[in-house]
Amino acid sequence: MAKRHDKGEEISRGEIISAAGALFAQRGAAASLADIASAAGISKGTLNYYYTSKRLLTLDVARELAGLLTRVFIGLLPSLTRETTPEQAKALLAERAFPPGGDGLYTARLFLALFHEAEMGEGSLREFLLQSAQKWRAALEVGVLRSRAPLSDFCGRTLELLCAAAAERVVIEWK
């Protein structure tokens, strides 16, 4: 259900999630609800109508990102062969999850910001990321079994590999 905000225009949860994601990618946990409301072009009261807490909004941002990363992992499966090494698989993952130019840097920064927030103790976000990593691992294991590729260690380290790939992408931009 769309609610009208101060300007008489309709706002959607997707627009709020996009604004929040952009701020989390730039500022991490320092992005406040007031900052997010401003970036979305709505009042804080309208934001509170959709999200009663920053934790709930953060989880929705994480769900959007997890959906994107799940599509990346599933898309990676046809590329796994018997000859695929863990290093090649990591490079493919980095290229597809955090591609050069455009949204790749944004996605890398957002992933690192959410991962950091989860590591700092936000339990529901941490649990969500761990559950997502289990799904990604299962998807990769299906690909490994299908191809009989030597990637079992790679599958078990999905979060670590995503963090490394995201960090590498951000560092490349800084140079």
C-alpha positions in Angstrom: 0.0 0.0 0.0 1.6 3.3 -1.1 1.2 6.2 1.2 1.4 9.8 0.1 4.2 11.9 1.6 4.5 15.6 2.0 4.9 16.4 -1.7 1.7 14.5 -2.6 3.8 11.9 -4.6 3.7 8.2 -3.9 6.7 6.6 -2.3 7.3 2.8 -2.3 9.3 0.6 0.0 11.7 0.0 -2.9 12.5 3.7 -3.1 13.2 3.8 0.6 15.3 0.6 0.4 17.3 2.1 -2.5 17.9 5.4 -0.6 18.9 3.4 2.6 21.2 1.1 0.6 23.0 4.1 -1.0 23.5 5.7 2.4 24.7 2.5 4.0 27.1 2.0 1.1 28.5 5.5 1.7 28.3 5.9 5.5 27.7 2.4 6.9 25.8 2.3 10.2 26.3 6.1 10.6 23.4 6.7 8.3 20.4 7.7 10.5 16.7 7.3 9.8 16.6 11.1 9.3 19.3 10.9 6.7 17.5 8.1 4.9 14.2 10.0 5.0 15.9 13.0 3.5 17.6 11.0 0.8 14.3 9.4 -0.1 12.6 12.8 -0.2 10.1 12.0 2.5 9.5 13.1 6.1 10.7 11.0 9.0 7.1 10.4 9.9 6.5 8.8 6.5 9.6 6.7 6.9 8.3 5.6 10.3 5.0 4.6 8.7 7.0 2.0 6.6 9.8 1.2 9.0 9.3 1.4 12.7 13.0 0.8 13.3 16.4 1.1 11.5 16.9 -2.6 12.2 13.8 -3.6 10.1 15.0 -1.3 7.2 18.5 -2.7 7.4 17.1 -6.2 7.1 15.1 -5.3 4.0 18.2 -3.7 2.5 20.1 -7.0 3.3 17.3 -9.0 1.7 17.6 -7.1 -1.5 21.3 -7.5 -1.6 21.0 -11.2 -0.7 18.6 -11.7 -3.6 21.1 -10.1 -6.0 24.0 -12.2 -4.6 21.8 -15.4 -4.8 21.3 -14.7 -8.5 25.0 -14.3 -8.9 25.8 -17.6 -7.2 23.1 -19.4 -9.3 24.5 -17.8 -12.4 28.0 -19.0 -11.4 27.0 -22.6 -11.5 27.2 -23.2 -15.2 30.8 -21.8 -15.2 32.1 -24.5 -12.8 33.8 -27.3 -14.5 36.3 -30.1 -13.5 39.1 -27.7 -14.4 37.9 -24.8 -12.3 40.3 -24.0 -9.6 39.3 -22.2 -6.3 41.2 -19.2 -7.5 39.3 -19.1 -10.8 36.0 -19.6 -9.0 36.9 -16.7 -6.7 37.7 -14.4 -9.6 34.4 -15.4 -11.3 32.5 -14.6 -8.1 34.3 -11.2 -7.7 33.7 -10.3 -11.4 30.0 -11.2 -11.3 29.1 -10.0 -7.8 31.1 -6.8 -7.9 31.7 -6.0 -11.6 33.9 -3.0 -12.5 32.1 0.2 -13.2 28.5 1.1 -12.3 26.9 -0.9 -9.6 29.8 -3.1 -8.7 31.5 -0.7 -6.4 28.1 0.2 -4.8 27.3 -3.5 -4.2 30.8 -4.1 -2.7 30.5 -1.2 -0.4 27.0 -2.1 0.7 28.0 -5.7 1.3 30.9 -4.7 3.4 28.8 -2.2 5.4 26.1 -4.7 6.1 28.7 -7.4 7.0 30.4 -5.0 9.4 27.1 -4.0 11.0 26.3 -7.8 11.5 29.8 -8.3 13.0 29.3 -5.5 15.4 26.5 -7.4 17.1 23.1 -6.8 15.4 21.8 -10.4 15.9 19.0 -10.6 13.4 21.2 -9.2 10.6 24.0 -11.6 11.5 21.6 -14.5 11.5 20.2 -13.4 8.2 23.6 -13.2 6.5 24.6 -16.6 8.0 21.4 -18.2 6.6 22.1 -16.5 3.2 25.6 -17.9 3.2 24.3 -21.4 3.9 22.0 -21.1 0.8 24.9 -19.8 -1.3 27.1 -22.7 -0.1 24.4 -25.2 -1.0 24.0 -23.7 -4.4 27.7 -23.9 -5.0 27.9 -27.4 -3.7 25.3 -28.4 -6.3 27.5 -26.9 -9.0 30.6 -28.7 -7.6 28.8 -32.0 -7.4 27.5 -31.5 -11.0 30.9 -30.6 -12.3 33.0 -32.6 -9.9 35.2 -29.5 -9.6 37.8 -29.3 -6.7 36.0 -26.5 -4.9 34.8 -27.9 -1.6 36.9 -25.4 0.4 35.7 -22.6 -1.8 32.1 -23.6 -1.0 32.6 -23.6 2.7 34.1 -20.1 2.7 31.4 -18.1 0.9 31.1 -15.2 3.3 34.9 -14.9 3.6 35.3 -15.0 -0.2 32.6 -12.4 -0.7 34.2 -10.1 1.9 37.6 -10.6 0.2 36.1 -9.9 -3.3 34.2 -6.8 -2.1 37.3 -5.5 -0.3 39.4 -6.0 -3.4 36.8 -4.2 -5.5 36.8 -1.2 -3.1 40.6 -1.1 -3.0 40.8 -1.0 -6.8 38.6 2.1 -6.8 40.8 3.8 -4.3 43.9 3.4 -6.4 
